[in-house]
Amino acid sequence: MKARVHVMLKNGVLDPQGEAVRHALGAMGFDGVEGVRQGKVIELDLADGTDEDTVAQMCEKLLANTVIESYTIELG
């Protein structure tokens, strides 16, 4: 079984990497980009039957810094 966890900085948290990407895109001539938020995707290969609550515990304890980051989980 696979799980995909999307981790993003929460709204209102400064995203210097996203701002650097936005600036670089503007320098390359892509003028319509008004904002960029950068995150990460973590793919997990799990034993069959692993539930979403278990993956959420993984996120809370290790995969995301829940003070400044939010996450979503896709199972499939």
RODOMAR-722245 format. One record per residue (C-alpha): residue number from 1; residue in one letter; x, y, z. Coordinates in Angstrom, 2 decimals, padded with zeros to 5 digits. Example, Ala and Ser with C-alpha at 12.3 -4.5 7.8 and 13.67 -1.06 7.14 Angstrom:
     i   aa        c1        c2        c3
     1    a    012.30   -004.50    007.80
     2    s    013.67   -001.06    007.14
***
This chain:
     i   aa        c1        c2        c3
     1    m    000.00    000.00    000.00
     2    k    001.21    003.50   -000.78
     3    a    000.64    006.76    001.02
     4    r    001.57    010.22   -000.18
     5    v    001.98    013.04    002.35
     6    h    001.97    016.65    001.14
     7    v    003.65    019.04    003.59
     8    m    003.37    022.83    003.16
     9    l    004.17    025.82    005.30
    10    k    001.06    027.23    006.94
    11    n   -000.41    030.45    005.58
    12    g    001.29    033.44    007.14
    13    v    004.63    031.65    007.61
    14    l    007.44    033.24    005.61
    15    d    008.53    031.00    002.71
    16    p    012.02    032.18    001.64
    17    q    012.45    029.29   -000.82
    18    g    009.15    030.07   -002.47
    19    e    010.08    033.75   -002.70
    20    a    013.45    032.85   -004.27
    21    v    011.65    030.73   -006.88
    22    r    009.18    033.55   -007.59
    23    h    012.05    036.02   -008.02
    24    a    013.97    033.64   -010.30
    25    l    010.92    033.06   -012.48
    26    g    010.46    036.81   -012.83
    27    a    014.11    037.19   -013.81
    28    m    013.55    034.54   -016.50
    29    g    010.71    036.56   -018.00
    30    f    007.74    034.85   -016.34
    31    d    006.12    038.07   -015.14
    32    g    002.70    036.71   -014.15
    33    v    003.86    034.79   -011.07
    34    e    002.62    036.68   -008.02
    35    g    003.45    034.11   -005.36
    36    v    005.09    030.73   -004.85
    37    r    004.74    028.37   -001.88
    38    q    007.20    025.49   -001.81
    39    g    006.57    022.25    000.02
    40    k    007.51    018.61   -000.03
    41    v    005.91    015.31   -000.97
    42    i    006.78    012.18    000.98
    43    e    005.85    008.79   -000.50
    44    l    005.57    005.86    001.89
    45    d    005.38    002.16    001.03
    46    l    003.29    000.67    003.83
    47    a    002.02   -002.73    004.85
    48    d   -001.50   -003.47    003.61
    49    g   -004.08   -002.41    006.14
    50    t   -002.13    000.56    007.49
    51    d   -004.74    003.17    008.29
    52    e   -004.75    006.93    007.86
    53    d   -004.55    007.47    011.63
    54    t   -001.18    005.69    011.69
    55    v    000.13    007.86    008.86
    56    a   -001.18    010.96    010.68
    57    q    000.79    009.89    013.77
    58    m    003.91    009.63    011.59
    59    c    003.28    013.17    010.36
    60    e    002.70    014.54    013.85
    61    k    005.83    012.89    015.28
    62    l    008.34    013.20    012.41
    63    l    007.28    014.08    008.89
    64    a    005.88    017.58    009.50
    65    n    006.70    020.37    011.91
    66    t    003.10    021.04    012.87
    67    v    003.94    024.38    014.47
    68    i    004.66    025.90    011.05
    69    e    003.56    023.22    008.55
    70    s    000.30    021.59    007.56
    71    y   -000.07    018.25    005.81
    72    t   -002.52    016.22    003.79
    73    i   -002.53    012.47    003.34
    74    e   -003.45    010.44    000.24
    75    l   -003.83    006.68    000.60
    76    g   -003.89    004.40   -002.38
***
